[in-house]
Amino acid sequence: MRVHWFQHVPFEGLGSIEPWLVEQGHELTCTRLYQQESPPTPEAYDWLIVMGGPMGVNDEHAHPWLAQEKQALAAAIRAGQPVLGICLGAQLIASVLGAKVSANPDREIGWFPVNLTQNAALSPLFADFDDVFDAFHWHGDRFDCPRRALRVAKSAGCDQQAFIYDERVVGLQFHLETTPTSAAALVEHCGNELVDGRYIQSAQAILAQPERFSVLNGLMAGLLTRMATLAANQMARQSNQ
């Protein structure tokens, strides 16, 4: 399967997603938007993954490529491609689907519980998730749930943590792909955001207990497996048309 992903800054990569994709034998390509690379059209891939970044969805004055990225993302959704967005990626999906993205009342940085909503039971995508699970967070903005999407998760620090649109587009405000290495990179490049706050942990607390990342990455692998099945089914439908 051809998997394409959008990268916004060099220090935020795919984390645990990349080895999973490689192990499954998928073809992996990337658009590095910060290097002014142009996104491909939806025909060039079977599955799109949009990662995080420190910028906001409306920061087009500082990052003009955001406008082109939104157009490419909207085209992928219109074309029926499976799409996974994480953090900024989820906010961009929400934005192109017409939902508002704005500052969250509190920054949420560190390890905090996420609660699934009753809507999560309506989709197989979160089938192996507990009703409450710990996730890694690093965000200051939030999205409204897009129209016709299912709001499937929330937390004490942010009322909108995940949504599913058309059973093939998934937005996660939290991170499941984070590894000890990628968390350390965030601390190195964005450590100035680790100030006093209700939902902000210290660098020491974030990087402690590395076994937590393995549990997190297991949840990511399960979600990826189910999304890959969706992508394969979409490819089969397209080939039969």
Secondary structure, DSSP 4 states (H G I P E B T S, - for coil): -EEEEEESSTT---TTHHHHHHHTT-EEEEEEGGGTPPPPPGGG-SEEEE---SS-TT-TTT-THHHHHHHHHHHHHHTT--EEEETHHHHHHHHHTT--EEEEEEEEEEEEEEEE-GGGGG-GGGTT--SEEEEEEEEEEEEPPPTTEEEEEE-SS-S--EEEETTTEEEESSBSS--HHHHHHHHHHHGGG--S-TTB--HHHHHS-THHHHHHHHHHHHHHHHHHHHHHHHHHHHHH-
